[in-house]
């Protein structure tokens, strides 16, 4: 089949009339038509090039069109495009074995899905079956996916439009030390984790709680890093009451924070680890639920009540096996750590020139830049869940960066800085130069009346 490629105009017309885009009002959307991508860059039909400082949806960890990853998909397509999940298939088994080797602690068996949301769905279902309990504790500043159960776990405002939703979800506050949700000085029971969880369990009946699910490092909702003992404290409380601990590392996993998994920074192992995105850089839809030896043993005598037509799709698994090989061969995690240090140092220099930078949070290539109207009051540049005129300052920053060839994204008043893990020195420096220019937009809104910048 040799279909004639569409012109830019044909693509725009078809997209506008027939494609429903995520989280958007469709009328007047005007999605930018993209013609190609390679490495850390993508470009449009007019030849404008953009440094992908988002890794698209924080999933293109190995960049665009990595030749070995593309070849692995081609080779598998030549061998076998699809076989049902009830059969043993080589790439599926290779990937599961590799995950057992590289994931922390005693994590052993994996169930493969089409993405992070489906993996989270199956994790909470499995946790309920294993424990015989119903309730799930999740955090407010969280995102776990857009399917029915995953959006119920999600704390951010997108959840509101899916309610009423799955019952049994209980909320806890986040370790947002820059803006302590309880207003406590340090040490804070909320930001230290365990004491806050224990108090919630006291009111909910700890023996009715099947699982606690959290992102070790909050992704979409602000790039929030926990304190040094937070995850360990949560782990101890879960152990005390026989609660399954689920870590959602869909964004943070596979080198994004400068360690293979974010939880490795704190030496804490969950009972269930959820991954996707960086597992194969999004080249083919794939997610994974990897469970502990204890749960693996339980599954030997108890039925797993979950399944998908595309569970462990051979093309997806082959791409993930290749992806993990590439990460090892090319020292991708080391590069993420090294380039993260370069990015962090550059952002610290920008903070000296831009008073609108209130907080810099990050490790590896997983950084958040929180913008404020005043450093003393910490008033955010735009309010929580801002829309319309109130959201314009951040929108203007993203638009100005795109016009200069830097693709950024933000959540409320936090810029997300998450480039491909294969990015180089020159590309980091180029991004910092552009940030230096566009942050002038935020500085215009800085309110010196609230106190001097510190």
Legacy VTK file of the C-alpha trace (Angstrom):
# vtk DataFile Version 3.0
C-alpha trace
ASCII
DATASET POLYDATA
POINTS 454 float
0.000 0.000 0.000
1.560 3.277 -1.115
-0.829 5.957 0.098
-0.013 9.473 -1.003
1.091 11.563 1.974
-1.287 14.329 2.966
-0.422 17.953 2.649
-0.392 20.103 5.768
-3.797 21.490 4.825
-5.333 18.032 4.335
-4.006 16.885 7.696
-5.333 19.944 9.541
-8.759 19.597 7.931
-9.111 15.900 8.777
-7.804 16.345 12.304
-10.175 19.214 13.035
-13.222 17.360 11.735
-12.653 13.793 12.906
-10.179 13.584 15.845
-11.198 14.064 19.487
-8.236 15.469 21.428
-7.634 14.767 25.122
-8.798 17.196 27.810
-9.808 19.832 25.256
-12.747 21.736 23.850
-12.639 20.614 20.237
-13.863 23.786 18.553
-11.041 26.105 17.545
-8.378 23.763 18.926
-6.015 24.148 15.948
-3.616 21.350 16.860
-0.166 21.971 15.376
0.541 19.514 12.522
3.811 17.649 13.146
5.780 16.140 10.296
8.703 14.385 11.957
10.888 13.856 15.007
14.351 12.597 15.896
16.319 12.517 19.136
15.289 15.376 21.399
13.609 17.329 18.591
10.422 17.369 16.545
9.350 19.672 13.699
6.262 20.888 11.883
5.330 21.172 8.222
6.774 24.684 8.009
10.222 23.533 9.108
9.998 24.927 12.648
12.053 22.768 15.029
11.207 22.301 18.703
13.383 21.019 21.517
11.126 18.516 23.274
11.642 19.539 26.886
8.589 17.496 27.884
9.519 14.152 26.308
5.991 14.545 24.905
3.897 13.212 27.840
7.035 12.474 29.889
7.330 9.174 28.053
9.838 9.621 25.203
12.761 8.922 27.531
15.003 7.619 24.743
14.000 10.419 22.419
12.278 10.121 19.070
13.021 7.422 16.472
15.852 5.685 18.297
17.108 3.382 15.505
17.599 0.277 17.661
14.160 0.640 19.212
12.524 1.122 15.812
14.393 -1.911 14.457
13.226 -4.089 17.353
9.610 -3.297 16.478
10.259 -4.058 12.793
11.951 -7.353 13.625
9.096 -8.443 15.861
6.549 -7.446 13.209
8.358 -9.731 10.776
8.319 -12.560 13.334
4.848 -12.301 14.864
2.700 -9.204 15.298
0.211 -10.671 17.739
-0.646 -13.720 19.775
-3.210 -13.883 22.553
-2.165 -13.371 26.177
-3.035 -16.969 27.050
0.009 -18.273 25.172
3.660 -18.175 26.192
5.477 -15.699 23.932
9.220 -14.997 23.954
9.318 -11.202 24.164
6.625 -11.137 26.861
8.549 -13.662 28.959
11.898 -11.928 28.356
10.469 -8.632 29.529
8.871 -10.129 32.630
12.124 -11.851 33.538
14.102 -8.638 33.035
11.722 -6.643 35.227
12.132 -9.222 37.988
15.894 -8.656 37.742
15.952 -4.851 37.757
13.003 -3.807 39.940
13.731 -3.247 43.636
13.420 -5.761 46.439
11.480 -8.964 45.861
9.240 -7.746 43.034
8.830 -10.729 40.755
5.865 -11.339 38.420
4.405 -8.850 35.929
1.057 -8.355 34.223
1.300 -6.249 31.067
-1.303 -3.724 29.972
-1.716 -1.006 27.360
-0.634 1.828 29.686
-0.378 3.145 33.222
-4.104 3.640 33.788
-4.912 0.012 32.991
-2.036 -1.162 35.185
-3.383 0.898 38.105
-6.868 -0.493 37.512
-5.557 -4.036 37.814
-3.410 -3.203 40.827
-6.304 -1.954 42.930
-8.451 -4.877 41.841
-5.709 -7.332 42.802
-5.094 -5.581 46.133
-8.778 -5.931 47.007
-8.779 -9.617 46.087
-5.587 -10.402 48.018
-6.672 -8.583 51.193
-10.420 -9.102 51.037
-10.779 -5.410 51.837
-12.371 -2.545 49.895
-10.925 0.899 50.636
-8.021 2.498 48.764
-6.081 5.471 50.151
-4.854 7.902 47.487
-3.516 11.465 47.581
-5.084 14.711 46.418
-2.245 15.961 44.212
-2.119 12.814 42.124
-2.787 11.518 38.653
-3.236 7.788 38.065
-4.993 7.714 34.688
-8.288 8.479 32.989
-10.109 5.133 33.009
-12.971 4.714 35.477
-11.032 3.310 38.428
-7.831 5.243 37.745
-9.614 8.597 37.539
-11.347 7.792 40.832
-7.897 7.369 42.400
-6.723 10.607 40.793
-6.905 13.661 43.000
-6.550 16.536 40.538
-9.576 18.480 39.221
-9.997 16.313 36.137
-11.555 13.779 38.499
-14.498 16.096 39.197
-15.939 15.557 35.731
-15.972 11.764 36.167
-17.971 11.787 39.405
-19.785 9.988 40.873
-17.087 7.380 40.458
-15.754 4.173 41.999
-16.563 4.029 45.712
-14.091 3.231 48.462
-11.409 5.848 47.736
-10.127 7.787 50.769
-7.906 10.856 50.367
-4.764 11.886 52.174
-2.795 15.124 51.856
0.538 15.398 50.080
4.081 16.023 51.367
4.138 19.438 49.683
6.785 20.985 51.900
6.880 24.269 49.961
3.166 24.723 50.681
2.456 22.474 53.662
-1.238 21.588 53.229
-1.747 21.540 56.996
0.178 24.760 57.613
2.458 23.000 60.077
6.058 23.933 60.781
8.638 21.185 60.348
8.463 18.376 61.382
4.953 18.096 60.009
2.813 14.960 60.458
1.431 15.371 56.923
4.790 15.845 55.252
6.400 13.060 57.275
3.795 10.619 55.935
3.201 7.880 58.459
1.561 9.949 61.228
-0.902 11.482 58.757
-1.751 8.094 57.244
-2.155 6.542 60.675
-4.617 9.252 61.694
-6.683 8.689 58.532
-6.712 4.954 59.150
-7.914 5.561 62.683
-11.067 7.164 61.292
-11.507 4.722 58.390
-10.745 1.391 60.126
-7.287 0.252 58.993
-8.557 -3.293 58.469
-10.966 -2.069 55.795
-8.122 -0.601 53.696
-6.753 -2.789 50.918
-4.054 -0.481 49.554
-2.304 2.844 49.650
-1.400 4.115 46.175
0.948 7.027 45.584
3.533 8.416 43.212
6.906 8.347 45.034
7.523 11.651 43.255
4.352 13.462 42.236
4.447 14.013 38.484
1.769 15.995 36.691
0.533 17.729 39.822
3.595 19.747 40.689
6.776 17.620 40.700
6.612 17.184 44.476
9.468 15.316 46.146
8.901 13.747 49.574
11.096 14.205 52.626
13.873 11.733 53.365
11.826 9.398 55.605
8.379 9.868 54.036
8.158 6.669 51.982
9.716 4.555 54.716
7.198 5.932 57.200
4.316 5.065 54.857
5.804 1.587 54.326
5.934 0.959 58.085
2.285 1.896 58.600
1.202 -0.335 55.699
3.191 -3.222 57.211
1.565 -2.643 60.595
-1.964 -3.101 59.246
-1.374 -5.537 56.380
-2.085 -2.889 53.738
-0.681 -3.311 50.224
1.561 -0.437 49.141
1.358 0.501 45.456
3.905 2.837 43.886
2.799 4.480 40.643
6.078 5.142 38.813
4.490 5.638 35.405
6.290 8.982 35.057
9.166 8.649 37.505
10.369 5.168 36.558
13.157 4.009 34.251
15.808 6.614 34.979
13.714 9.760 35.011
14.945 10.837 38.485
18.541 9.719 37.979
17.918 6.276 39.509
16.314 3.393 37.680
13.240 3.808 39.887
12.364 6.803 42.025
11.802 4.652 45.114
15.462 3.576 44.849
16.443 7.023 46.180
14.911 6.091 49.527
15.441 2.333 49.538
11.745 1.521 49.884
10.083 -1.334 47.979
6.334 -1.431 47.290
4.180 -4.542 47.130
3.077 -3.541 43.625
5.026 -1.347 41.214
3.228 0.326 38.309
5.233 1.388 35.261
4.582 2.507 31.686
5.852 5.508 29.671
9.649 5.133 30.046
9.317 1.343 29.966
9.553 1.587 26.171
9.496 5.354 25.588
5.920 5.170 24.335
6.848 3.630 20.993
4.015 1.088 21.385
1.308 1.346 24.108
2.505 -0.597 27.179
2.169 -0.648 30.947
3.171 -3.098 33.650
2.007 -4.184 37.083
4.885 -5.931 38.872
4.079 -7.674 42.160
6.041 -8.950 45.145
6.996 -12.555 45.804
4.297 -12.738 48.469
1.596 -11.744 45.980
3.186 -13.984 43.324
2.862 -16.895 45.763
-0.783 -15.982 46.441
-1.462 -16.052 42.717
-0.290 -19.664 42.492
-3.412 -20.801 44.326
-5.813 -17.941 43.609
-7.239 -16.785 40.318
-6.173 -13.418 38.884
-9.434 -11.737 37.930
-8.020 -9.441 35.279
-7.286 -9.577 31.595
-6.909 -7.597 28.395
-6.981 -8.578 24.729
-3.653 -6.790 24.313
-2.014 -7.861 27.582
1.649 -8.378 26.787
1.342 -7.434 23.124
4.426 -8.873 21.358
5.298 -5.627 19.543
5.103 -3.658 22.779
7.108 -6.180 24.776
9.781 -6.408 22.088
10.153 -2.628 22.154
10.497 -2.687 25.959
13.150 -5.416 25.896
15.100 -3.333 23.373
14.537 -0.190 25.419
16.038 -1.723 28.562
19.016 -2.965 26.548
19.557 0.521 25.125
19.424 2.063 28.588
22.185 -0.248 29.791
24.370 -0.028 26.666
24.197 3.764 26.381
24.383 4.632 30.086
21.065 6.454 29.923
20.507 6.642 33.686
23.994 8.054 34.184
23.284 10.647 31.505
20.014 11.595 33.179
21.861 12.093 36.463
24.648 14.102 34.858
22.381 16.296 32.739
20.106 16.768 35.735
22.997 18.265 37.650
23.659 20.611 34.742
19.986 21.573 34.545
19.698 22.079 38.299
22.777 24.313 38.410
21.438 26.355 35.508
18.042 26.795 37.163
19.730 27.975 40.364
21.468 30.679 38.315
18.156 31.675 36.729
16.638 32.064 40.196
19.191 34.772 40.945
17.887 36.814 38.009
14.181 35.955 38.107
12.371 36.712 41.380
9.297 34.885 40.063
11.068 31.556 40.668
9.757 30.531 44.055
10.956 26.943 44.256
13.114 24.552 42.241
12.424 20.853 42.754
14.136 18.008 40.985
16.490 15.098 40.601
17.739 13.622 37.359
15.638 15.057 34.542
12.428 15.376 36.554
12.264 19.058 37.536
9.532 21.430 38.535
9.899 25.206 38.532
7.286 26.812 40.755
6.506 30.410 39.804
5.179 32.948 42.290
4.060 36.560 42.509
6.095 37.045 45.659
8.722 34.870 47.302
7.829 35.858 50.840
4.086 35.256 50.573
4.563 32.446 48.016
1.447 33.600 46.206
1.315 31.425 43.072
1.692 33.091 39.690
-1.701 31.628 38.767
-4.267 30.144 41.173
-4.974 26.431 41.646
-7.040 25.148 38.708
-6.885 28.547 37.031
-8.876 29.048 33.822
-9.489 31.929 31.444
-7.830 35.237 32.279
-6.427 33.910 35.568
-4.412 31.252 33.724
-2.934 33.580 31.105
0.520 34.259 32.621
1.498 30.582 32.449
-0.094 30.184 29.041
1.921 33.145 27.781
5.157 31.599 29.063
4.492 28.287 27.313
3.467 30.061 24.106
6.549 32.291 24.114
8.828 29.296 24.675
7.212 27.421 21.774
7.713 30.435 19.527
11.414 30.267 20.407
11.598 26.528 19.684
11.273 25.133 23.215
8.344 22.837 23.985
7.238 23.234 27.611
4.183 22.291 29.639
2.871 23.337 33.027
0.396 22.448 35.714
-1.142 25.531 37.313
1.920 27.574 38.430
4.587 24.869 37.991
6.635 24.489 34.818
7.473 20.845 34.131
11.020 20.331 32.852
11.330 16.719 31.706
13.463 16.366 28.557
14.486 13.035 27.011
17.071 11.188 29.080
19.394 11.151 26.058
19.612 14.957 25.913
23.088 16.498 25.593
24.930 19.473 27.099
24.206 21.840 24.228
20.493 21.102 24.320
20.307 21.664 28.087
22.104 24.985 27.686
19.805 26.028 24.840
16.763 25.288 26.991
18.199 27.331 29.873
18.848 30.279 27.550
15.260 30.186 26.331
13.898 29.855 29.861
15.947 32.893 30.840
14.152 34.878 28.141
10.582 33.706 28.727
10.715 33.994 32.520
10.693 37.763 32.024
6.965 37.275 31.412
6.532 35.884 34.930
8.664 38.635 36.462
6.270 41.262 35.092
3.648 39.920 37.499
5.974 39.941 40.507
4.574 41.904 43.430
7.298 43.626 45.400
4.744 45.020 47.847
4.498 41.625 49.517
8.109 41.830 50.593
11.553 41.741 48.991
12.663 38.772 46.940
14.872 36.489 48.990
LINES 1 455
454 0 1 2 3 4 5 6 7 8 9 10 11 12 13 14 15 16 17 18 19 20 21 22 23 24 25 26 27 28 29 30 31 32 33 34 35 36 37 38 39 40 41 42 43 44 45 46 47 48 49 50 51 52 53 54 55 56 57 58 59 60 61 62 63 64 65 66 67 68 69 70 71 72 73 74 75 76 77 78 79 80 81 82 83 84 85 86 87 88 89 90 91 92 93 94 95 96 97 98 99 100 101 102 103 104 105 106 107 108 109 110 111 112 113 114 115 116 117 118 119 120 121 122 123 124 125 126 127 128 129 130 131 132 133 134 135 136 137 138 139 140 141 142 143 144 145 146 147 148 149 150 151 152 153 154 155 156 157 158 159 160 161 162 163 164 165 166 167 168 169 170 171 172 173 174 175 176 177 178 179 180 181 182 183 184 185 186 187 188 189 190 191 192 193 194 195 196 197 198 199 200 201 202 203 204 205 206 207 208 209 210 211 212 213 214 215 216 217 218 219 220 221 222 223 224 225 226 227 228 229 230 231 232 233 234 235 236 237 238 239 240 241 242 243 244 245 246 247 248 249 250 251 252 253 254 255 256 257 258 259 260 261 262 263 264 265 266 267 268 269 270 271 272 273 274 275 276 277 278 279 280 281 282 283 284 285 286 287 288 289 290 291 292 293 294 295 296 297 298 299 300 301 302 303 304 305 306 307 308 309 310 311 312 313 314 315 316 317 318 319 320 321 322 323 324 325 326 327 328 329 330 331 332 333 334 335 336 337 338 339 340 341 342 343 344 345 346 347 348 349 350 351 352 353 354 355 356 357 358 359 360 361 362 363 364 365 366 367 368 369 370 371 372 373 374 375 376 377 378 379 380 381 382 383 384 385 386 387 388 389 390 391 392 393 394 395 396 397 398 399 400 401 402 403 404 405 406 407 408 409 410 411 412 413 414 415 416 417 418 419 420 421 422 423 424 425 426 427 428 429 430 431 432 433 434 435 436 437 438 439 440 441 442 443 444 445 446 447 448 449 450 451 452 453
